[in-house]
Amino acid sequence: MKRQNFRGFPLLFVLLALPMLACSVFGIGGSDDIPNNAVVVNVVANTTAAPWLETAVTTFNESATETSSGDPAFVVLNVVESGQAVGQVQNDPAIALWLPEDAVWTDVLADGGDTSFQDDCVSVAQSPLVIGMWREVAEALGWPGLPLGWLDIGSLAADPAAWDYYSGGTLGESFKLGHTHPGLSGSGASTLLAVVQAAESKTEAVSVADIGQPIVQASVGAFEGGVTWFSSSTQTLAQTMAERGVEYLTAGVMYEANVAQLGGDAIVAIYPLEGTFVAEFPACIRDSATSAEMEAAVLFRDFLLSEAGQQLAADNGLRPVNTAVTLPATEAIDPTQPTTIFDAPSVNAIFAVQELWQEARKDVNLVMLLDTSGSMRGSKMDNMQEAAVQFVQQMGDDDYISIIAFSTEPDLIVRHVLVGENRDKIVRAITDLRAIGDTTLFDAIGDGAALLTETTQPATANAMIVLSDGQDTRSYRFNAATAMQEATANNATVFTIAYGGDADEQTLEQLAIQANGNFFIGDEASIAAIYEEMSAAFGGSVGVGR
């Protein structure tokens, strides 16, 4: 394999500037509101169900529903993508109820030795996997009269000339596609499996042998060639696409509920003509929970299945499983679709398609700019180095990296090397850095942009990471405007980190936005999480897998 296996489970991100991978939602006012003698049900659920469950949890907790012993049942909700949740529920025996996208994720957990969520699962809502697309793009492609499919999207992503023909050159230079990271999110794994199903023209679950077919590899490769961003969660993908516009993402793979939750009809749900998967959102009770927790979990699940609970689901774009409630059609979604539904995958198929994705994903040509000025001295430097090293460890073998450390002058310490054969040397170069001198932020950005221009290749995606903890104090070759102009001239995606309260947040934020990247505000406590988030965005080896 040309990429490393997935390893480890990601941190629970606590980023300040971007949506988080996980967030806890307690009842009214937070955990302090838990009544005396309450039976607490700790719940982990998928992010797509979050808008529904946040309301449902509040309603349920306010109802003061009691167990048979007369104690109030109280739900505490933690929202986590399915791939990430595997590690969380495995390591936290206090979690009594889990709502992944599909029951196969309980099988993934069981594959790791924990079978405690497999025996008592009941679907509480549904939502098909769709291609969320800007309406103007869909109409340019012939929608709604002309059905569109997974392979159509892959073809457009791989062929700029075809995209230019349909778009008339008014919707961006290329078809920019986004989906979630398949090691973190069930929708990411399902996206890849849907492309495999389409390439094999099958509705029954594909096998590991199917995934190894050359036509499948070519189809997944074409599809992934248009992916410009791997989101850590489906909800974040939908929200970011809506906020950043068609120039940022042409389309994103998400659930129908995510499209509905955006409101309006600027982004519409495309139901692929070959078929798609439908998330079942099973509510699974842990068999090792106490009898009181199990009883309280059943009470909450029953509320979710009640007419009131199902109406809340429909209000938040999810398809009710209670036939007394329906999800109405809108300009953006069509509850009569899809007409073809793929069978649920096996655990082995999920792992196999993750490995195929590691092969198919575009390799990254990355320039990392690290502030090593005197103000970084001490624990700030130590934490930055530790996070940067972890990032490098998660990069693929065939990714390229360059590193510029900047203080009184920019210093090119690693120049465009393959990560796999140089990983240890790159790590040593980072750990050998020392903090001293002034801050040449603008000159470093200009030099990094020039290096990307020199090293760019058609088969790689250009990217830059810029971390700085202070204002520019010494640059003489570039200023903020010229540095930004250079950085955005080579089609690079730029991620910027304002590390501490003295950083030039305005310049760093503007640079990230103009270069279709993301801006983070970080400190010593969150810097590792920020690098983990960026690793996911670049397709790094984070999350669940073999």
Sequence and secondary structure as in RCSB ss.txt:
>XXXX:A:sequence
MKRQNFRGFPLLFVLLALPMLACSVFGIGGSDDIPNNAVVVNVVANTTAAPWLETAVTTFNESATETSSGDPAFV
VLNVVESGQAVGQVQNDPAIALWLPEDAVWTDVLADGGDTSFQDDCVSVAQSPLVIGMWREVAEALGWPGLPLGW
LDIGSLAADPAAWDYYSGGTLGESFKLGHTHPGLSGSGASTLLAVVQAAESKTEAVSVADIGQPIVQASVGAFEG
GVTWFSSSTQTLAQTMAERGVEYLTAGVMYEANVAQLGGDAIVAIYPLEGTFVAEFPACIRDSATSAEMEAAVLF
RDFLLSEAGQQLAADNGLRPVNTAVTLPATEAIDPTQPTTIFDAPSVNAIFAVQELWQEARKDVNLVMLLDTSGS
MRGSKMDNMQEAAVQFVQQMGDDDYISIIAFSTEPDLIVRHVLVGENRDKIVRAITDLRAIGDTTLFDAIGDGAA
LLTETTQPATANAMIVLSDGQDTRSYRFNAATAMQEATANNATVFTIAYGGDADEQTLEQLAIQANGNFFIGDEA
SIAAIYEEMSAAFGGSVGVGR
>XXXX:A:secstr
  S    S       SSS  SEEEE STTSGGG  TT EEEEEEE GGGHHHHHHHHHHHHHTT B TTS BEEE
EEEEE HHHHHHHHHH TTEEEEE SSTHHHHHHHHTT  TTSSSEEE  BEEEEEEEEHHHHHHTTTTTS   H
HHHHHHHH HHHHHHHHTTSS SS  EEEE TTT HHHHHHHHHHHHHHHT SS   HHHHTSHHHHHHHHHHHH
TEEEEES HHHHHHHHHHH TTT SEEEEEHHHHHHH SSSEEEE  TT B EE  EEEE TTS HHHHHHHHHH
HHHHHSHHHHHHHHHTT B SSTTS     SS  TT  S B     HHHHHHHHHHHHHHS EEEEEEEEE SGG
GTTHHHHHHHHHHHHHHHHS TT EEEEEEESSSEEEEEEEEEHHHHHHHHHHHHHT    S   HHHHHHHHHH
HHHHH  TTEEEEEEEEESS   S  S  HHHHHHHHTSS  EEEEEEESTTS HHHHHHHHHHTT  EEEE TT
THHHHHHHHHHHTT S SS  
